[in-house]
Every structure is written in C-alpha cells, then in structure tokens.
Amino acid sequence: MEKLIKKLQSLKEFIEINIITLNKTNIAWIIFGLFVIYVFTTKVLLNDLYDVARDEDGNIIGSSYQAPNN
C-alpha cells in the first residue's frame, strides 16, 4: 500500500511540473495540434469516408433525396 501511495505522489508531482512548464509557445503548439487534428478528421477523413458521386454542380448523384429545382 505504501508503494502505491509513493507512486501516486510521484505521478502527482510529475503532473504538477508539466502544468507549470506550460508557456505561451507550448500552448500555441497544443492549439495548433488540435486544429490540425480537427481539420484532418473533419475535412480529410469524412470526405474519404463519404466519397459520393457528384455532378458538375456539386449535387449528389443517385441519392433518394432530390433538392428542389429553383
């Protein structure tokens, strides 16, 4: 039990040190990384997963839903 407590204390100190070392540059890198992940998952992966046939106007071909013609 004592070994577990010491391990938890060392983990707590490690987390505290990492939080203290967050400066503006590191925060900017974290935000940039999250933005890259967001763009990759929404724009790249979703377009690859749902790569549907489209005509010249960008309308989906062969779907059951037809947009009203104006």
Secondary structure, 3 states (H helix, E strand, C coil): CHHHHHHHHHHHHHHHHHHHCCCHHHHHHHHHHHHHHHHHHHHHHHHHHCCCCECCCCCECCCCCCCCCC
